[in-house]
């Protein structure tokens, strides 16, 4: 339930260009997921439009959520698949798979959902502000 709440929040956030979560109506296989799954799981994938630099800035600005190369813990974790799990996959194949330099994967843990949302929101804002300062 927390992951779905966070997915809805990210989908509405102006800095987020894409959200993949199986139980979102916007997911291309939402109907199939609902037939096969009891819940949508804990991993929410989202993309921001600032590429790798802004994705890294976002992850570095997280205060509650930890950065990790592995997902799946009772604590919320974030990873940047283009430089971790899919690092050895060429850029063309990553693009085919929908993994851009702005893609972040979030494994939702057991923290209070509002605390996670607040952390994501402040990190998205901080990453955007940092990118805007760098562009000046």
trRosetta pair geometry for C-beta under 8 A, 3 or more apart (Angstrom, degrees):
i j d omega theta_ij theta_ji phi_ij phi_ji
1 4 5.8 -57 -151 37 33 110
1 5 6.4 35 151 -20 66 106
1 39 7.6 -73 -44 -143 57 125
1 113 7.8 -75 113 -70 84 147
2 5 5.6 -54 -148 36 33 113
2 6 6.2 31 154 -16 67 107
2 42 7.9 19 73 -128 99 82
2 108 5.2 -180 108 160 108 138
2 113 4.3 -151 -133 -91 93 109
2 116 7.0 78 176 33 116 149
3 6 5.7 -55 -147 40 31 110
3 7 6.2 37 152 -24 65 105
3 21 6.6 177 149 -144 99 130
3 40 6.0 -147 97 89 120 108
3 41 6.6 -74 93 99 168 50
3 42 5.0 -159 -61 -133 140 40
3 43 7.3 15 -143 26 140 17
3 44 5.5 -178 -165 -44 90 106
3 108 4.2 -163 -83 22 83 148
4 7 5.5 -49 -143 34 32 115
4 8 6.5 35 155 -19 63 102
4 21 6.8 161 -107 147 55 141
4 23 5.5 -38 -106 81 114 128
4 24 7.6 174 -141 -65 77 71
4 39 8.0 -111 -35 -169 120 89
4 40 5.5 115 -72 32 97 140
5 8 5.9 -54 -154 34 30 111
5 9 6.5 30 149 -19 63 107
5 113 5.1 30 84 -176 144 144
5 117 7.4 -74 131 -62 102 125
6 9 5.5 -53 -148 36 35 114
6 10 6.2 32 155 -17 68 105
6 44 5.6 -136 102 -13 112 165
6 106 7.1 -112 139 106 144 143
6 108 5.9 180 18 -94 151 133
6 113 6.6 -135 -52 -157 91 94
6 116 6.0 -46 -93 115 127 125
6 117 6.1 -150 -110 -80 77 83
6 120 7.0 113 -154 -7 105 159
7 10 5.9 -54 -145 39 29 108
7 11 6.2 35 154 -25 63 107
7 19 5.5 138 -161 164 79 133
7 21 3.7 -56 -119 8 150 161
7 23 7.6 127 63 67 157 84
7 24 5.4 -126 145 -62 131 117
7 40 7.6 -66 -6 123 155 155
7 44 4.9 -152 -80 -125 88 125
7 46 8.0 -175 -127 -65 64 111
8 11 5.6 -53 -146 33 29 115
8 12 6.7 19 157 -11 62 109
8 24 7.3 173 -75 -109 64 100
9 12 6.1 -69 -156 40 29 104
9 13 6.5 39 149 -39 66 104
9 117 5.1 -93 -167 -129 174 113
9 120 7.3 108 113 80 127 138
9 121 7.8 -78 163 -62 123 102
10 13 5.4 -45 -147 14 38 119
10 16 4.8 134 177 -97 79 175
10 19 4.9 132 103 -96 112 132
10 44 6.7 140 17 157 151 134
10 46 4.8 -92 169 -97 144 152
10 120 6.9 -68 -82 155 95 147
11 16 6.9 -95 -96 101 19 134
11 19 4.5 -92 -78 24 80 146
11 24 6.5 154 -65 -139 147 140
11 26 6.7 156 -135 19 136 146
13 16 4.4 69 75 8 103 111
13 120 7.9 -110 -63 132 161 109
13 121 7.1 -152 -113 -108 129 77
13 124 6.1 -7 171 147 143 173
15 48 5.5 -4 151 -134 89 107
15 49 7.3 -135 -171 21 57 91
15 124 4.5 159 65 180 149 114
15 125 7.5 -148 -30 -71 150 44
15 127 7.5 117 -179 74 149 109
15 128 5.4 -110 -110 -60 131 129
16 19 6.2 33 156 -55 131 97
16 46 5.2 -38 -146 -179 119 123
16 47 6.9 110 -162 70 69 48
16 48 5.9 -60 -104 -90 50 71
16 124 7.1 -53 -47 -126 88 142
17 47 5.1 -56 63 98 94 98
17 48 6.5 125 4 -134 92 22
17 49 4.9 100 -41 -59 131 92
17 102 7.3 43 30 114 122 143
18 46 6.5 167 90 -154 58 54
18 47 4.2 19 50 36 100 115
19 24 6.4 113 107 -46 109 171
19 26 7.1 77 70 77 90 134
19 44 6.7 -19 -163 -176 98 99
19 45 7.2 146 -160 86 47 55
19 46 4.7 -11 -105 -104 72 92
19 47 7.8 -143 -66 19 40 71
20 24 7.8 -148 -154 34 24 131
20 27 6.3 93 -150 -112 61 96
20 44 7.5 155 77 -166 57 51
20 45 4.2 -8 57 66 106 106
20 46 7.3 -165 21 -74 67 45
20 98 7.6 95 -53 129 147 142
21 24 4.7 87 68 -16 92 109
21 27 6.2 -114 74 -63 44 128
21 40 5.6 44 167 167 92 138
21 41 8.0 -156 -156 62 79 91
21 43 7.9 -174 -114 99 79 54
21 44 5.0 -14 -81 -119 115 80
21 45 7.3 176 -61 31 65 66
22 27 5.5 171 -133 151 26 172
22 29 6.9 -41 -136 88 82 90
22 30 6.5 147 174 -112 52 55
22 33 3.6 178 177 -144 111 160
22 34 7.9 175 147 -46 96 60
22 37 6.5 53 122 30 148 156
22 40 4.6 179 64 -143 93 86
22 41 6.5 71 20 19 124 108
23 27 7.2 54 26 14 12 141
23 30 6.4 93 -139 -143 24 92
23 33 6.2 -129 -70 114 58 131
23 34 6.6 100 -117 -76 80 87
23 37 7.8 -113 -64 85 100 129
23 39 7.3 -52 -44 -176 144 48
23 40 3.5 -97 -5 -71 113 126
24 27 4.7 113 65 -23 85 96
24 30 6.3 -108 80 -96 45 124
24 40 7.8 78 -20 -131 64 152
25 30 5.7 90 -127 -164 29 178
26 30 7.5 103 54 -46 26 135
27 30 4.3 123 67 -62 97 88
27 33 6.7 1 106 5 143 144
29 32 4.4 -42 -178 44 92 119
29 33 5.7 102 119 -29 86 94
30 33 5.6 -56 -145 36 30 113
30 34 6.3 29 158 -19 66 106
31 34 5.9 -57 -150 35 29 109
31 35 6.6 26 153 -17 63 106
32 35 5.8 -59 -151 36 32 109
32 36 6.1 5 160 -1 68 117
33 36 6.2 -73 -141 49 26 96
33 37 5.2 -20 179 19 70 124
33 40 6.7 42 156 -115 133 74
34 37 6.8 -60 -103 52 19 85
37 40 6.6 97 117 -90 144 32
37 41 7.2 -61 -163 -34 147 88
42 72 7.7 116 75 -107 130 60
42 107 5.6 45 124 -163 105 69
42 108 4.7 -136 -168 52 83 84
42 109 7.7 71 -174 -70 132 31
43 71 6.1 60 -101 153 113 152
43 105 6.0 -9 -167 -174 104 103
43 106 7.0 152 -153 80 53 48
43 107 5.4 -24 -96 -98 76 68
43 108 7.5 -158 -79 5 25 80
44 105 7.5 156 81 -158 42 54
44 106 4.8 -16 63 63 91 103
44 108 6.4 54 -2 -36 108 109
45 103 6.4 -2 -175 -167 101 101
45 104 7.4 168 -152 86 56 44
45 105 5.0 -24 -102 -104 80 76
45 106 7.5 -180 -83 21 32 71
46 103 7.5 164 90 -146 31 57
46 104 5.8 -17 66 61 78 89
46 106 7.1 6 13 1 103 113
47 100 5.7 60 -138 46 127 120
47 102 4.8 76 -168 106 80 100
47 103 5.0 -31 -96 -91 87 63
47 104 7.4 160 -94 16 35 70
48 54 5.6 -120 111 117 126 120
48 55 6.1 166 48 -80 111 74
48 58 6.4 135 5 -37 159 153
48 102 4.7 -132 66 -176 59 112
48 104 7.1 22 -1 -1 100 114
48 124 7.0 -171 -102 -132 137 92
48 127 7.1 36 143 109 167 144
49 54 7.5 2 80 67 46 157
49 102 6.1 25 -90 -135 11 169
50 53 6.3 -91 147 76 101 82
50 54 2.3 53 97 -4 133 155
50 55 6.9 -178 80 -29 91 62
50 57 7.5 -42 111 38 146 121
50 102 6.1 129 58 -110 50 117
50 127 6.6 -176 48 147 154 108
50 128 7.1 -161 -45 -100 142 61
50 131 4.9 -92 -138 -97 141 161
51 54 6.0 94 54 23 54 96
51 55 6.8 -97 126 -6 31 101
51 100 7.4 -96 -117 151 59 103
51 101 4.4 15 -162 95 74 121
51 102 5.1 -69 -93 -58 20 93
52 55 5.5 -58 -141 39 30 112
52 56 6.1 28 160 -18 67 106
52 80 7.5 80 -138 -172 78 138
52 82 6.8 -102 -95 81 103 140
52 83 7.4 92 -138 -37 116 123
52 101 3.8 -63 -48 177 84 114
52 102 7.1 -102 -51 -66 36 51
53 56 5.9 -56 -150 37 27 108
53 57 6.3 28 152 -19 63 107
53 131 6.7 123 111 -103 109 98
53 134 7.5 -109 153 80 142 168
54 57 5.3 -49 -143 37 36 114
54 58 6.2 43 153 -23 65 101
54 102 6.5 5 71 -119 106 97
54 127 4.9 95 -169 164 75 112
54 128 7.1 42 -148 -82 120 48
54 130 7.7 160 -118 77 68 101
54 131 4.9 -5 -92 -65 104 138
55 58 5.7 -51 -150 33 30 114
55 59 6.4 26 154 -15 64 106
55 80 5.6 115 138 -118 125 116
55 101 6.5 -158 8 146 137 65
55 102 5.1 -178 -54 -136 115 44
55 103 7.1 6 -113 52 148 28
55 104 5.5 -179 -151 -59 103 101
55 127 7.6 52 -80 -156 13 148
56 59 5.8 -56 -146 39 32 108
56 60 6.1 29 156 -17 67 109
56 80 6.9 -4 -79 -72 69 158
57 60 5.8 -57 -144 41 28 109
57 61 6.2 27 156 -20 63 110
57 126 6.9 -152 154 117 97 84
57 127 3.9 133 103 -128 104 81
57 130 4.7 -159 -158 72 145 144
57 131 6.6 -162 35 -47 162 88
58 61 5.9 -63 -150 36 27 109
58 62 7.2 45 150 -40 61 90
58 104 6.6 -88 93 -59 134 156
58 123 4.8 83 -165 149 68 101
58 124 6.0 21 -126 -91 113 47
58 126 7.4 139 -111 73 48 88
58 127 3.7 -24 -67 -54 72 152
59 62 5.8 -32 -161 -1 39 116
59 67 5.2 76 172 -94 114 117
59 78 5.4 -159 -123 108 98 132
59 80 6.4 -82 -38 -48 155 109
59 104 6.6 -176 -67 -124 103 127
59 123 7.3 63 -75 -176 16 136
60 67 7.8 -2 -80 -46 47 142
61 122 6.8 -145 149 121 114 80
61 123 3.9 153 94 -131 105 74
61 126 3.9 162 -137 82 154 140
61 127 5.8 -132 9 -50 139 80
61 130 7.9 -157 -57 -14 129 136
62 65 4.3 -66 -176 64 136 93
62 66 7.4 -159 113 -73 128 14
62 67 7.1 142 53 -50 131 84
62 78 6.2 160 -35 15 166 142
62 119 5.7 54 -149 165 75 110
62 120 7.6 5 -109 -88 96 48
62 123 4.8 3 -72 -87 62 148
63 119 5.6 -137 49 -131 80 103
63 122 7.4 -9 5 83 115 133
63 123 7.7 -162 -5 -64 74 102
64 76 6.7 36 124 57 93 127
64 111 6.2 131 169 -176 126 172
64 115 5.7 153 -118 150 167 101
64 116 6.4 -130 99 -99 138 51
64 118 7.9 74 -2 77 140 90
64 119 4.0 -106 29 -77 111 153
65 76 4.4 -66 -114 113 86 112
65 77 6.7 159 -172 -105 85 14
65 78 5.2 61 146 -19 125 109
65 106 6.9 -39 -151 -138 149 103
65 116 6.7 76 -61 -138 107 82
65 119 5.5 150 -6 126 95 142
65 120 7.3 49 -9 -68 142 76
65 123 7.8 -61 43 -26 118 156
66 75 6.3 31 15 132 119 124
66 76 7.2 142 23 91 71 62
66 77 5.4 -31 74 -111 86 71
66 78 7.3 -180 90 23 36 76
67 77 7.3 91 -147 -163 11 74
67 78 5.6 -43 -105 71 59 87
67 79 7.0 115 -164 -91 66 50
68 71 6.8 143 90 -78 117 48
68 73 7.6 96 -1 -3 174 135
68 77 4.2 -30 26 -162 126 125
68 78 7.2 122 27 57 74 37
68 79 5.8 -62 80 -71 61 98
68 107 8.0 -47 58 31 125 125
69 79 6.1 99 -127 -124 26 123
69 84 4.7 -167 -134 -154 81 127
69 85 7.4 151 -174 -53 76 75
70 77 7.5 -16 91 144 53 161
70 79 7.6 132 8 -71 10 143
71 77 5.5 -174 -120 84 64 122
71 79 6.0 -103 -57 -1 98 129
71 105 6.3 -72 -68 124 146 120
71 107 3.7 157 -163 -49 101 137
72 77 7.7 -47 16 38 29 137
72 107 5.8 -105 -51 -155 37 153
73 77 5.7 81 31 -25 116 126
73 107 6.8 92 28 113 74 134
73 109 6.2 -23 94 -100 78 113
74 109 5.4 75 148 -156 37 102
74 110 5.0 -17 -178 1 86 119
75 109 4.3 -22 -174 -111 13 164
75 110 7.4 -52 -80 30 36 81
75 111 7.2 51 -139 -33 59 104
76 106 6.7 -4 -171 -174 100 93
76 107 6.5 172 -150 89 50 62
76 108 5.6 -14 -110 -139 97 37
76 109 3.8 -115 -45 12 57 101
76 111 5.8 -62 -11 18 114 119
76 116 5.6 145 -65 -116 165 117
77 106 7.4 163 86 -154 45 49
77 107 4.6 4 55 51 91 109
77 109 7.1 89 -12 -45 70 111
78 104 5.7 -7 -168 -180 109 109
78 105 6.8 155 -154 82 56 50
78 106 5.1 -18 -100 -101 82 71
78 107 7.6 -160 -74 20 35 70
79 84 5.2 -81 -178 48 111 156
79 85 6.8 66 139 -14 139 108
79 104 7.3 153 76 -161 37 63
79 105 5.1 -15 60 60 88 100
79 107 7.8 35 -1 -10 101 102
80 83 5.0 13 105 39 112 101
80 84 5.9 118 72 -5 63 106
80 103 7.4 123 -153 88 60 67
80 104 6.1 -36 -95 -107 65 69
80 105 7.9 -178 -83 19 18 79
81 84 5.9 -79 -122 56 29 89
81 85 4.8 -42 -138 51 79 103
81 86 4.8 38 159 15 92 109
81 99 5.2 -91 99 -148 125 128
81 103 5.7 -37 40 105 108 118
81 105 5.7 70 -42 -13 107 119
82 86 5.9 -37 -105 78 33 105
82 87 7.1 83 150 -89 38 56
82 94 6.0 73 -115 -161 88 153
82 99 5.7 166 -73 150 82 105
82 100 7.1 -47 -60 123 137 23
82 101 5.3 -83 53 -106 172 51
82 103 6.3 118 -28 50 102 103
83 87 5.5 42 -162 -94 29 101
84 87 6.0 99 -17 -37 2 108
86 89 4.4 -42 -172 29 85 123
86 94 5.5 121 144 -105 133 105
86 97 7.3 -149 -132 74 152 151
86 99 5.4 45 65 121 165 167
89 93 4.8 -110 175 89 100 122
89 94 5.2 127 107 -60 112 85
89 97 7.4 1 147 8 154 143
89 99 7.7 68 83 62 136 142
90 93 4.9 88 61 12 82 102
90 94 6.9 -145 98 -6 40 88
91 94 5.6 -54 -145 38 32 113
91 95 6.3 36 154 -22 65 104
92 95 5.7 -53 -152 33 29 113
92 96 6.6 31 149 -19 62 104
93 96 5.4 -50 -149 34 36 114
93 97 6.3 30 152 -13 66 107
94 97 5.7 -62 -149 43 32 108
94 99 4.3 -83 -169 75 88 103
94 100 7.4 140 139 -82 105 26
95 98 7.6 47 -177 -71 31 21
95 99 7.5 -93 -67 59 24 61
95 100 7.1 56 -107 -89 67 70
98 103 7.6 112 134 -89 69 144
99 103 5.0 -101 -151 34 60 161
100 103 5.0 127 52 -27 65 97
106 120 7.6 -6 -103 -96 158 125
108 116 6.6 49 -137 -160 90 166
109 116 7.7 169 48 -86 78 130
111 115 5.2 -96 153 78 114 125
111 116 5.5 132 86 -53 115 97
112 115 4.3 84 70 2 94 109
112 116 7.2 -170 90 -8 49 82
113 116 5.6 -53 -151 36 37 111
113 117 6.3 37 152 -18 68 106
114 117 5.5 -51 -143 39 34 113
114 118 6.2 39 155 -21 66 104
115 118 5.7 -51 -146 36 29 112
115 119 6.4 30 153 -19 62 106
116 119 5.7 -56 -151 36 31 112
116 120 6.3 29 153 -17 66 106
117 120 5.8 -54 -146 38 31 110
117 121 6.1 31 156 -20 65 109
118 121 5.8 -57 -146 37 28 112
118 122 6.4 22 160 -13 65 107
119 122 6.2 -58 -145 39 27 103
119 123 6.2 24 157 -17 63 112
120 123 5.8 -62 -146 40 28 110
120 124 6.2 30 157 -20 66 106
121 124 5.8 -52 -145 35 29 110
121 125 6.4 25 156 -14 62 108
122 125 5.7 -56 -148 41 33 111
122 126 6.1 33 154 -20 67 108
123 126 5.6 -52 -140 39 31 111
123 127 6.2 33 158 -21 65 105
124 127 5.9 -53 -145 35 27 110
124 128 6.4 25 156 -16 62 108
125 128 5.8 -58 -148 38 30 110
125 129 6.2 28 155 -18 66 109
126 129 5.7 -55 -143 38 30 110
126 130 6.2 32 156 -19 64 107
127 130 5.8 -56 -149 37 29 112
127 131 6.4 28 154 -18 64 107
128 131 5.7 -55 -148 37 31 110
128 132 6.3 32 153 -21 65 106
129 132 5.7 -52 -147 35 31 113
129 133 6.5 32 153 -18 64 104
130 133 5.8 -53 -148 35 32 110
130 134 6.3 31 154 -18 65 107
131 134 5.6 -54 -146 37 32 112
131 135 6.3 33 154 -22 65 107
132 135 5.8 -56 -149 34 30 112
132 136 7.0 40 151 -33 61 99
133 136 5.8 -48 -158 16 35 116
